[in-house]
């Protein structure tokens, strides 16, 4: 399939791209090459090939959701540079 300069202008307009007149021919050739490659890929026999979204198996690695005790407040705040009661004290960043 050959892409004309009018096709390139139309695609550029849809993409909201500004294309100079000097680029029209170059982009037309590149788009034609891409479409020729896709046509070539379409010739491949893919009968019996399962569609995939990943080339390697994907599985969840979530741990079991088991209820357990929380971290004690003293342990959580033990390394805090400053604290205000049972909370971390941080510098004010919004005036």
VENUR-V232079 format. One record per backbone hydrogen bond with DSSP energy under -1.0 kcal/mol. CO is the residue of the C=O (numbers start at 1). NH is the residue of the N-H. Records with the same first field share a line. If there is no record, write none. Layout:
BEGIN
CO=NH ; NH
END
This chain:
BEGIN
4=8
5=9
6=10
7=11
8=12
9=13
10=14
11=15
12=17
20=23
23=27
24=28
25=29
26=30
27=31
28=32
29=33
30=34
31=35
32=36
33=37
34=38
35=39
36=40
37=41
38=42
40=43
41=44
46=49
64=66
72=76
73=77
77=80
82=89
87=84
END
